[in-house]
Amino acid sequence: MQCQHLLRILLADVAEKLRLNSASPVADAESIVTKAICGGTIDATLDHANGWMVSKETGDIYCTNEPQLAFNSRIAFCLNTHNEGMREIFPPNIQKEKESAVKMRETTAGIRSCKAYCGG
């Protein structure tokens, strides 16, 4: 399904959709649209002479890797949050892991020396 872009929108239509009931609703709509353009919410320009907003043509975002990158970023955030939570609930006991590794090495060394002594 393809979206059709509205290239020109009358400021009077914007005022009507926003239900602006003031003395000059078109001027109020123009002010609101200007703030949205300056804030980066809308990628458009204003045509003061004709009283409309002209939106800039954008390409099909789904033909790029941007949605996949955004999805990967969100998944990474969720996984990091989960892992941090798990570390808080079950903190790693480094000393216990070191002791376990030392015991394993001692046991392995003991088995090797026993095999060497027994001739196995």
Salt bridges, closest charged atoms under 4 A:
GLU30 OE2 - HIS48 ND1 2.47
ASP43 OD1 - LYS56 NZ 3.93
GLU57 OE2 - HIS5 NE2 3.81
